[in-house]
Amino acid sequence: MRKRVNRRKFCRSQIETIPNVPGVYEILDSEFNTIYVGKSNHVRDRLLDHLGEFKGARYFRARFMPPKAAEKVENKIIRKKKPKYNKRLW
């Protein structure tokens, strides 16, 4: 079963409220454009690792799902949205 976290501010206090389970996450700029997409077996930990990494990062959203599904979803989002920090993948 998949679950989604709607857009939230990209800050420690908001990230710490989400489950630390497998899924896909998007990091967004101030205009809500996707600037990075990633997948992880521990989404909360991975988002915390990214704090301060991407210039202009203001928001995030996450979808939780089994790891195999996450890989497919991540690739689909990257191909569709072409995030600037995932350039090597599209």
C-alpha positions as CSV (number, residue, x, y, z in Angstrom):
1,M,0.0,0.0,0.0
2,R,1.3,3.4,-0.9
3,K,1.0,6.5,1.2
4,R,1.8,10.1,0.4
5,V,3.0,13.1,2.4
6,N,1.8,16.3,0.9
7,R,4.2,19.2,0.4
8,R,6.0,20.4,3.6
9,K,8.7,22.9,4.5
10,F,12.2,21.4,3.9
11,C,13.4,21.7,7.5
12,R,14.4,19.3,10.3
13,S,11.2,19.7,12.3
14,Q,9.0,18.8,9.4
15,I,11.2,16.0,8.1
16,E,11.2,14.4,11.5
17,T,7.4,14.0,11.4
18,I,7.5,11.5,8.5
19,P,8.0,7.7,8.7
20,N,11.5,6.3,8.2
21,V,10.4,3.7,5.6
22,P,11.1,3.0,1.9
23,G,9.8,5.4,-0.7
24,V,10.5,8.2,-3.1
25,Y,10.9,11.9,-2.2
26,E,11.0,15.2,-4.1
27,I,12.8,18.4,-3.1
28,L,11.1,21.5,-4.3
29,D,12.2,25.2,-4.7
30,S,10.2,28.3,-3.6
31,E,8.0,28.1,-6.7
32,F,7.2,24.4,-6.1
33,N,9.4,23.1,-9.0
34,T,11.0,19.8,-8.4
35,I,14.8,20.3,-8.1
36,Y,15.8,16.8,-6.9
37,V,14.2,13.3,-6.8
38,G,15.5,10.4,-4.8
39,K,14.6,7.0,-3.4
40,S,15.6,5.4,-0.1
41,N,14.9,2.6,2.2
42,H,14.8,5.2,5.0
43,V,13.2,8.3,3.5
44,R,13.3,10.4,6.7
45,D,17.0,9.7,7.3
46,R,17.9,10.5,3.7
47,L,16.0,13.8,3.7
48,L,17.8,14.8,6.8
49,D,21.1,14.0,5.0
50,H,20.1,16.4,2.2
51,L,19.5,19.4,4.5
52,G,21.7,22.3,3.2
53,E,22.8,20.3,0.1
54,F,20.6,21.9,-2.6
55,K,20.6,25.6,-3.3
56,G,17.0,26.9,-3.3
57,A,15.4,23.9,-1.5
58,R,12.3,25.0,0.3
59,Y,9.8,22.1,0.4
60,F,9.6,18.4,0.1
61,R,7.1,15.7,-0.5
62,A,7.3,11.9,-0.1
63,R,5.6,8.8,-1.2
64,F,6.1,5.6,0.7
65,M,6.1,2.2,-1.1
66,P,8.1,-1.0,-1.4
67,P,11.7,-0.5,-2.7
68,K,11.1,-2.2,-6.0
69,A,8.2,0.1,-6.8
70,A,10.2,3.1,-5.6
71,E,12.8,2.6,-8.2
72,K,10.3,2.7,-11.0
73,V,8.5,5.7,-9.6
74,E,11.7,7.6,-9.1
75,N,12.8,7.0,-12.7
76,K,9.4,8.0,-14.0
77,I,9.4,11.3,-12.0
78,I,12.9,12.1,-13.1
79,R,12.1,11.6,-16.8
80,K,8.9,13.6,-16.5
81,K,10.1,16.6,-14.4
82,K,13.9,16.7,-15.3
83,P,15.0,18.1,-12.0
84,K,18.2,20.2,-12.2
85,Y,20.1,18.2,-9.6
86,N,19.3,14.9,-11.3
87,K,20.7,15.9,-14.8
88,R,23.0,12.9,-15.1
89,L,19.9,10.7,-15.0
90,W,17.8,12.2,-17.8
